[in-house]
Amino acid sequence: DNIDINRNYLDQEKLDMALQRDPNFAGYLDLDFMLNPQGFVSSLTVVNDVVSHLKSAFALMCYGLEPIKKTLLAGNYFRQSGLAFGGKEQSASVRNMISLLDIVDVSAAEKITLIDLHTGLGPSGTDTLAMLKPGKKKGLTEEQFADYIDSKFPGELDPAEPKWKGGMKALSSAGKKPGSAMSGYDLTIGTSDDYCNTFLAPHLADKKELLCITQEFGTVDTVTVGKALIEENTAWHHGTEEEKALYGRRLRDAFYVQDAKWMNSIVHRGLTVFKQAFASVNV
Protein backbone atom coordinates (compact mmCIF):
# COMPACT_ATOMS: atom_id res chain seq x y z
CA ASP A 1 0.00 0.00 0.00
CA ASN A 2 3.09 2.24 -0.15
CA ILE A 3 2.67 2.98 3.57
CA ASP A 4 5.66 3.96 5.68
CA ILE A 5 5.02 1.67 8.65
CA ASN A 6 6.89 3.97 11.04
CA ARG A 7 4.37 6.76 10.33
CA ASN A 8 1.35 4.47 10.70
CA TYR A 9 1.23 3.45 14.38
CA LEU A 10 -1.86 5.60 15.02
CA ASP A 11 -5.42 4.87 16.07
CA GLN A 12 -8.10 5.87 13.58
CA GLU A 13 -8.91 9.11 15.43
CA LYS A 14 -5.32 10.33 15.10
CA LEU A 15 -5.15 9.14 11.49
CA ASP A 16 -8.30 11.13 10.71
CA MET A 17 -6.74 14.20 12.31
CA ALA A 18 -3.64 13.75 10.14
CA LEU A 19 -5.83 13.37 7.05
CA GLN A 20 -7.65 16.63 7.82
CA ARG A 21 -4.62 18.82 8.38
CA ASP A 22 -3.08 21.11 5.77
CA PRO A 23 -1.19 18.98 3.18
CA ASN A 24 1.60 21.55 3.39
CA PHE A 25 1.73 21.16 7.19
CA ALA A 26 5.46 20.40 7.12
CA GLY A 27 6.30 22.05 3.78
CA TYR A 28 5.61 18.85 1.81
CA LEU A 29 3.92 20.60 -1.12
CA ASP A 30 6.73 23.17 -1.33
CA LEU A 31 9.16 20.31 -1.95
CA ASP A 32 6.87 18.18 -4.09
CA PHE A 33 8.90 18.95 -7.22
CA MET A 34 11.87 17.20 -5.63
CA LEU A 35 10.15 14.51 -3.53
CA ASN A 36 7.71 13.18 -6.14
CA PRO A 37 8.88 13.51 -9.75
CA GLN A 38 6.35 12.10 -12.20
CA GLY A 39 9.02 10.13 -14.02
CA PHE A 40 12.61 10.38 -15.24
CA VAL A 41 13.65 12.97 -17.80
CA SER A 42 15.70 10.54 -19.87
CA SER A 43 16.27 6.87 -20.58
CA LEU A 44 19.94 7.52 -19.82
CA THR A 45 20.83 6.97 -16.16
CA VAL A 46 23.70 9.47 -16.26
CA VAL A 47 21.32 12.24 -17.42
CA ASN A 48 18.82 11.38 -14.69
CA ASP A 49 21.60 11.45 -12.11
CA VAL A 50 22.69 14.94 -13.21
CA VAL A 51 19.10 16.26 -13.07
CA SER A 52 18.59 14.66 -9.65
CA HIS A 53 21.76 16.28 -8.30
CA LEU A 54 20.73 19.67 -9.68
CA LYS A 55 17.28 19.41 -8.08
CA SER A 56 18.84 18.44 -4.77
CA ALA A 57 21.33 21.32 -4.95
CA PHE A 58 18.54 23.80 -5.76
CA ALA A 59 16.37 22.57 -2.89
CA LEU A 60 19.29 22.62 -0.45
CA MET A 61 20.17 26.15 -1.48
CA CYS A 62 16.55 27.38 -1.15
CA TYR A 63 15.44 25.50 1.96
CA GLY A 64 18.47 23.99 3.75
CA LEU A 65 19.16 20.40 4.76
CA GLU A 66 17.43 20.35 8.17
CA PRO A 67 14.07 21.76 6.93
CA ILE A 68 14.07 19.27 4.04
CA LYS A 69 14.87 16.42 6.42
CA LYS A 70 12.07 17.54 8.76
CA THR A 71 9.61 17.58 5.82
CA LEU A 72 10.60 14.11 4.65
CA LEU A 73 10.45 12.67 8.17
CA ALA A 74 7.00 14.21 8.77
CA GLY A 75 5.77 12.56 5.58
CA ASN A 76 2.32 12.94 4.07
CA TYR A 77 -1.16 11.59 4.76
CA PHE A 78 -2.89 12.69 1.57
CA ARG A 79 -1.05 11.16 -1.41
CA GLN A 80 -0.72 7.38 -1.45
CA SER A 81 1.86 7.34 -4.23
CA GLY A 82 3.89 10.07 -2.52
CA LEU A 83 7.10 9.54 -0.65
CA ALA A 84 6.76 8.80 3.10
CA PHE A 85 3.00 8.16 2.93
CA GLY A 86 1.64 7.57 6.45
CA GLY A 87 -1.56 5.82 5.38
CA LYS A 88 -5.27 6.59 5.58
CA GLU A 89 -5.93 3.58 7.76
CA GLN A 90 -3.82 1.12 9.71
CA SER A 91 -1.65 -1.12 7.53
CA ALA A 92 -1.73 -4.91 7.85
CA SER A 93 1.65 -4.79 9.60
CA VAL A 94 0.43 -2.34 12.24
CA ARG A 95 -2.78 -4.32 12.78
CA ASN A 96 -0.67 -7.45 13.29
CA MET A 97 1.55 -5.69 15.84
CA ILE A 98 -1.54 -4.54 17.73
CA SER A 99 -3.28 -7.92 17.62
CA LEU A 100 -0.08 -9.54 18.90
CA LEU A 101 -0.80 -7.89 22.24
CA ASP A 102 -3.99 -9.96 22.52
CA ILE A 103 -2.12 -13.18 21.74
CA VAL A 104 0.89 -12.63 24.01
CA ASP A 105 -0.09 -11.77 27.59
CA VAL A 106 2.31 -8.87 28.08
CA SER A 107 0.45 -7.86 31.25
CA ALA A 108 2.24 -10.71 33.04
CA ALA A 109 5.64 -9.09 32.45
CA GLU A 110 7.24 -6.90 35.10
CA LYS A 111 9.64 -5.26 32.64
CA ILE A 112 9.38 -4.82 28.87
CA THR A 113 12.00 -3.37 26.54
CA LEU A 114 11.18 -2.85 22.86
CA ILE A 115 14.03 -2.06 20.45
CA ASP A 116 13.05 -0.79 17.00
CA LEU A 117 15.96 -1.39 14.62
CA HIS A 118 16.61 1.05 11.76
CA THR A 119 19.37 1.90 9.32
CA GLY A 120 19.90 5.12 7.41
CA LEU A 121 20.75 8.16 9.51
CA GLY A 122 23.85 9.10 11.45
CA PRO A 123 27.58 8.37 11.12
CA SER A 124 28.21 5.28 9.02
CA GLY A 125 28.51 2.08 11.05
CA THR A 126 27.64 3.87 14.29
CA ASP A 127 24.36 3.41 16.13
CA THR A 128 22.33 6.10 17.87
CA LEU A 129 19.90 5.05 20.61
CA ALA A 130 16.91 7.35 20.53
CA MET A 131 13.49 8.04 21.93
CA LEU A 132 11.49 9.99 19.35
CA LYS A 133 8.95 10.97 22.02
CA PRO A 134 10.06 12.33 25.41
CA GLY A 135 11.05 9.48 27.68
CA LYS A 136 9.40 9.37 31.09
CA LYS A 137 10.14 7.41 34.22
CA LYS A 138 8.34 8.33 37.42
CA GLY A 139 10.32 10.53 39.76
CA LEU A 140 13.18 11.23 37.33
CA THR A 141 14.15 14.51 35.68
CA GLU A 142 15.16 14.49 32.01
CA GLU A 143 18.83 14.48 33.01
CA GLN A 144 18.30 11.61 35.44
CA PHE A 145 16.40 9.71 32.79
CA ALA A 146 19.30 10.17 30.35
CA ASP A 147 21.65 8.79 33.01
CA TYR A 148 19.28 5.87 33.56
CA ILE A 149 19.34 5.01 29.84
CA ASP A 150 23.11 5.33 29.72
CA SER A 151 23.41 2.92 32.64
CA LYS A 152 21.36 0.36 30.69
CA PHE A 153 22.99 0.99 27.33
CA PRO A 154 26.47 2.46 27.83
CA GLY A 155 28.25 3.96 24.85
CA GLU A 156 31.20 2.18 23.30
CA LEU A 157 34.56 3.29 21.97
CA ASP A 158 36.75 0.96 19.93
CA PRO A 159 40.33 1.17 21.29
CA ALA A 160 41.72 0.24 17.88
CA GLU A 161 39.85 3.07 16.15
CA PRO A 162 39.23 5.93 18.62
CA LYS A 163 36.91 7.77 16.21
CA TRP A 164 34.43 4.89 16.02
CA LYS A 165 31.61 5.07 18.58
CA GLY A 166 28.52 3.05 19.36
CA GLY A 167 25.48 3.76 21.45
CA MET A 168 25.27 7.52 21.01
CA LYS A 169 22.13 8.94 22.65
CA ALA A 170 19.29 11.16 21.41
CA LEU A 171 16.98 11.20 24.41
CA SER A 172 16.36 14.93 24.64
CA SER A 173 16.53 18.09 22.54
CA ALA A 174 20.29 18.17 23.21
CA GLY A 175 20.68 14.81 21.49
CA LYS A 176 18.67 15.94 18.47
CA LYS A 177 20.64 19.02 17.49
CA PRO A 178 20.88 19.90 13.76
CA GLY A 179 23.06 17.45 11.90
CA SER A 180 22.58 14.60 14.38
CA ALA A 181 21.04 11.27 13.43
CA MET A 182 17.69 11.95 15.10
CA SER A 183 17.23 15.64 14.32
CA GLY A 184 14.14 16.67 12.36
CA TYR A 185 11.56 14.43 14.02
CA ASP A 186 9.69 17.37 15.59
CA LEU A 187 6.57 16.93 13.38
CA THR A 188 6.72 13.16 12.96
CA ILE A 189 3.85 11.00 14.23
CA GLY A 190 2.97 7.31 14.05
CA THR A 191 6.38 5.94 15.05
CA SER A 192 7.16 2.88 17.15
CA ASP A 193 7.11 5.20 20.18
CA ASP A 194 3.42 5.81 19.42
CA TYR A 195 2.92 2.04 19.27
CA CYS A 196 4.39 1.79 22.76
CA ASN A 197 2.41 4.69 24.21
CA THR A 198 -0.93 4.12 22.45
CA PHE A 199 -1.21 0.35 22.14
CA LEU A 200 1.34 -1.41 24.36
CA ALA A 201 1.32 0.71 27.53
CA PRO A 202 -2.45 0.31 28.22
CA HIS A 203 -1.90 -3.45 28.60
CA LEU A 204 0.43 -2.86 31.55
CA ALA A 205 -0.22 -1.87 35.13
CA ASP A 206 1.38 1.38 36.34
CA LYS A 207 4.02 -0.49 38.30
CA LYS A 208 5.33 -2.23 35.20
CA GLU A 209 8.49 -0.86 33.58
CA LEU A 210 8.23 -0.15 29.85
CA LEU A 211 11.17 1.11 27.79
CA CYS A 212 10.86 1.66 24.03
CA ILE A 213 13.94 2.73 22.14
CA THR A 214 15.05 3.10 18.52
CA GLN A 215 18.48 1.88 17.46
CA GLU A 216 19.45 3.73 14.29
CA PHE A 217 22.56 2.64 12.37
CA GLY A 218 24.15 5.23 10.10
CA THR A 219 24.80 4.18 6.51
CA VAL A 220 25.65 6.89 3.95
CA ASP A 221 25.23 10.67 4.05
CA THR A 222 21.73 12.11 4.54
CA VAL A 223 21.46 13.56 1.02
CA THR A 224 22.31 10.20 -0.56
CA VAL A 225 19.71 8.44 1.61
CA GLY A 226 17.07 10.98 0.60
CA LYS A 227 17.92 10.76 -3.11
CA ALA A 228 17.78 6.95 -3.01
CA LEU A 229 14.30 7.07 -1.44
CA ILE A 230 13.04 9.60 -3.98
CA GLU A 231 14.44 7.78 -7.02
CA GLU A 232 13.19 4.35 -5.96
CA ASN A 233 9.70 5.71 -5.28
CA THR A 234 9.71 7.43 -8.69
CA ALA A 235 10.87 4.24 -10.42
CA TRP A 236 8.27 2.11 -8.63
CA HIS A 237 5.37 4.30 -9.71
CA HIS A 238 6.56 5.63 -13.06
CA GLY A 239 9.62 3.68 -14.21
CA THR A 240 10.43 0.72 -16.41
CA GLU A 241 11.28 -2.70 -15.01
CA GLU A 242 14.95 -1.92 -15.58
CA GLU A 243 14.66 1.36 -13.66
CA LYS A 244 12.82 -0.37 -10.82
CA ALA A 245 15.67 -2.88 -10.54
CA LEU A 246 18.41 -0.22 -10.76
CA TYR A 247 16.96 2.20 -8.23
CA GLY A 248 15.86 -0.68 -6.03
CA ARG A 249 19.50 -1.78 -5.75
CA ARG A 250 20.58 1.78 -5.01
CA LEU A 251 17.99 2.04 -2.24
CA ARG A 252 19.14 -1.25 -0.74
CA ASP A 253 22.75 -0.06 -0.78
CA ALA A 254 21.76 3.23 0.92
CA PHE A 255 20.27 1.30 3.84
CA TYR A 256 22.46 -1.80 3.79
CA VAL A 257 26.02 -0.74 2.99
CA GLN A 258 27.90 -3.28 0.89
CA ASP A 259 30.98 -3.18 3.09
CA ALA A 260 32.20 -5.89 5.48
CA LYS A 261 33.41 -3.39 8.09
CA TRP A 262 29.97 -1.75 8.21
CA MET A 263 28.24 -5.12 8.44
CA ASN A 264 30.51 -6.21 11.29
CA SER A 265 29.79 -2.97 13.15
CA ILE A 266 26.02 -3.35 13.04
CA VAL A 267 26.11 -7.03 13.97
CA HIS A 268 28.37 -6.27 16.92
CA ARG A 269 26.33 -3.31 18.14
CA GLY A 270 23.00 -4.99 17.45
CA LEU A 271 23.94 -8.01 19.56
CA THR A 272 25.51 -5.82 22.24
CA VAL A 273 22.36 -3.72 22.72
CA PHE A 274 20.12 -6.80 22.60
CA LYS A 275 22.18 -8.44 25.35
CA GLN A 276 22.09 -5.25 27.41
CA ALA A 277 18.31 -5.08 27.04
CA PHE A 278 17.94 -8.74 27.92
CA ALA A 279 20.09 -8.25 31.02
CA SER A 280 18.10 -5.19 32.12
CA VAL A 281 14.75 -7.01 32.09
CA ASN A 282 16.21 -9.94 34.03
CA VAL A 283 17.59 -7.90 36.92
Secondary structure, DSSP 4 states (H G I P E B T S, - for coil): --B-GGG----HHHHHHHHHS-TTTTSTTTTHHHH--SS-S-S-HHHHHHHHHHHHHHHHHHH-HHHHHHHHHH-BSS-TTSTTB--SS--HHHHHHHHHHHHS-GGG-SEEEEEEEEEEEEEET-EEEE-SSPP--TT--HHHHHHHHHHHS--EEETTEEEEEE-EEE-SGGGG-TTSTTTT-TT--SSHHHIIIIIIGGGS-TTSEEEEEEEEEE-S-HHHHHHHHHHHHHHHHH--HHHHHHHHHHHHHHHS-S-HHHHHHHHHHHHHHHHHHHHHTT-
